[in-house]
């Protein structure tokens, strides 16, 4: 069986913890595959910009939930400063 690689962002690579969460949720993964590389970049930056491990875990859970609901970019966030 060939496993398809999950795309990352423009500047940010997809971290393993977010990749694992996406892999285990087909609905969120479907939206992830449909959004632009810039949008993926924003999700990755939002998740990884948390200073504490707890914050990052909560953001991954929220990202999966929001993606499952069809949200294409993180809400209420200034955006990635790295692009």
C-alpha positions, -999 to 999 in steps of 0.1 A, spaced: 0 0 0 13 34 -10 8 61 16 2 96 1 22 124 17 2 152 33 12 186 19 27 213 41 26 250 38 46 276 19 71 284 46 63 259 73 67 221 70 39 200 84 49 189 120 45 153 129 19 158 156 -4 178 132 2 153 104 -8 125 127 -40 143 138 -49 150 101 -42 114 91 -66 101 117 -94 123 106 -106 118 70 -130 148 70 -103 173 82 -78 157 58 -102 162 29 -104 200 37 -67 202 42 -61 187 8 -85 213 -7 -71 245 8 -43 265 -7 -6 262 4 -9 296 20 -39 285 41 -21 254 52 9 276 61 -14 297 83 -28 266 101 7 252 107 20 286 120 -10 290 143 -5 256 158 33 259 162 33 294 175 19 283 209 47 285 235 35 257 257 30 220 247 -5 222 262 -14 252 240 -1 234 209 -22 203 218 -53 224 222 -47 242 190 -43 209 171 -76 197 185 -93 230 175 -77 229 141 -90 194 134 -125 204 146 -125 236 125 -112 219 94 -139 192 98 -164 220 99 -151 234 66 -131 263 80 -103 271 55 -81 294 77 -76 300 114 -101 326 127 -93 356 149 -56 354 143 -34 380 127 -18 355 103 16 340 96 43 366 99 68 343 81 54 345 46 
